[in-house]
Amino acid sequence: MIYGYIRVSTDRQTVENQRYEISEFCKRNNIMVEKWIEETISGTKEVDERKLGKLLKSLKKGDIMICAELSRLGRSLLMIMSILNVCMQKEAQVWTIKDGYRLGSDISSKVLAFAFGLSAEIERNLISQRTKEALARLKSEGIYIGRPRGAKSKEVKLTGKGELINRLLEQRVSKVRIAKRLGVHRSTLRRFLHEQ
């Protein structure tokens, strides 16, 4: 079985970019994703609390999990390593597109996974540190970045879909189904309706 795994951290992010990358990769390699696993959840959440946990339990020998990059699996080196370890023990493969890795149960895959996971974590920490330092410097200079406090974004995920949502509500389609159909969390839909 070939799985496409997509994870975004917030409702504001979209799964479409990752889905497109995976689909294009599959076209180039003449393969097809048989099942998509999509979730909107922080990569710091425990694997068992995520759809990824269920996927890992169901993996069988020869299965392939394709994701945009290893960092989609988790936010820490230990988490990524434990996920890859489960896959390797089950003799399932993890293919990443941006990183270009095909990780299996061989020793070179294990070394590559470790090296990539370590470098990705170091890079995230460095980016975070540089961002915090830059923001602290700007704040000390009296410069504030971002939207003014209390101001709301003019564009949201459901901008332009109000007519469709109202039509579906008139047809007595549940808000949960509407949210699923539009690819958003039900709280995003609730907020959108409240602000209309």
N, C-alpha and C positions, 0 to 999 in steps of 0.2 A: 504494500500500500504506500502511496506517495502522499504525504501531508504537506500542506502549505501553512506555515505558522506565522501569524501577524500579531504584533502587540504594539499598542500605543499607550502612553501614560495618562492622557486626559481626553475628555470629550472634545476639547478644542483641536486635537490632532486628528488627522484622517488616516484611515487604513488603506485608502486608495493608492497612495504612492507605493507602499510595500506590495500590495496585490499586483500592481502593474509590473513592478520589477520582477516578481516571482513568475508571473504569467509570461513575460518576455523571455526570461531565462529558460522556462520550460519549452517555449516555441523553438528557441535556438537549439535546444538539446533533444528535440522530438520526444518529449515526455509530457505527461499530463497530471496535474494535481487531482487526486481522487477525493480528497476531503480537505476543506479549509477550516482552520482553527483561528478565530479572531477574538481578541479580548482588549478591553480598555482597562488597564490596571497598571499600577506602578511595578517596575521591575524589581523593586526591593521587597515586595510581598513574597511570603513563603510560597514555594512551588505548589504545595498541596492546596493552597487557597486559590489557585489559578486553574484555568482550563488546561494549561500546559501540564499540570500534575496528572490530570485524567489521561491526557495524550500519552505521557510517559508510561503510565501503567498499562496502556493498551498496545504499546509498540511490540512488534514481533520481529524475529530474525529476518533481515532483508528489507525491512521497512526503511523509508527515507523521509526525513523531515527537512523541508527546505525553508529557510528564513532569509530575510534581507541581510542580516549581519548577526554575529554572535551576541552583541550587546542587547538584541531583542529578547534573548533568553533570560537575561538577568543583569543586575547592576553591580554585582560583586564577583571577584575572581572565584571565590569559594563556591558561590551559587552556580556559576557557569560550569566550573569543573565538576560539580556533583551531577549536574544535568547531563553533561557529556559522558560522565562515568556510567550513569544509568543506561544511556544509549549504547555505549560500548559493551557493557555487560550483556545487553539484550541482542547484541550484534546488529543493531540498527545504525543507520548512517545519518549524519547531520551535514547538509550542504548549505553553505552561505554564499550569497551572491556578491556582495560588495567586497568581502574578504577573499573570495575565490577558493574557499576550502571545501574539501570533501573528506569529512572526518569519519573514520570507521573504527575498527578495533585494532589496527596495526600500531606499532610503537611510534612511527613518525606522526601519525594522527594525534596521539596522546601528547607528544612533545609540542607539536604545532598548536594544539588547543591550549596548552598551558602557557606557551609563549604569547599567543595572541591575547588570551584572557588577561594576562599580567600587563601587557602593554596597553590594552584598552582601559584597564582600571587606572593605570598611572596617568594616561592621557586625560581621562575624565576628571581625576583629582587636580591635575595641573590647570585644566580649563576652569574648573570651579574656583580654584585658588586665585587665578588671574582675574576672573570676573569679580570676585569679592573685593580684591585689592583695588580694581578700577572703580567700582561703585563707592567704596569707602573714600577714595581720593576725591571723586566728584562731589560726594556729600559734604566733605570737609571744605570744598570750594563753594558750597551753597548751590550746587547744580543738582536738580532732581530729575531722574530719568523715568519715562513711562507716562501713563495717563494721569491726569490730575486725580487726586483722591476723590472717590465717589462718582467719577465719570464712568459712563458705560461705553463699550465698544459699539460703533455704528453698524458693524456687520457681525452676524453670528452664524453658526452652522446652518440654521434653518431660514436664513434670510431669503426671501423670494418664494418660500414654500407655503406661505400662509393660506393661499387659496386652496391648494391641494389638501392641507391639513383640515381646513374648515369643511371641505367637501366630504372627506372621510369621516369626520365627526358627525356630519349630518346623516351619513349612511350607517351610523351607530357602530363604526369600527372602534375597537377599544384603543385607548391611548398607548397601551403596551404594544399592540400590533402596529400602530402607526409609527411609534418610535423605532421598532425593529425594521419596518419597511424603509424608513428614512436613514437607517444606520446610525441612530443616536441613542443615548441612554434616555430612559423615560423621564428622568429629572431635567434633562436638557429640554425636552418637549414641554414639560410642565412649566418651566421657567419662561419659555418662549410664549406660551399661551397666556401666562400671567402678565407678561409685559406688553402684550398686544393691545 
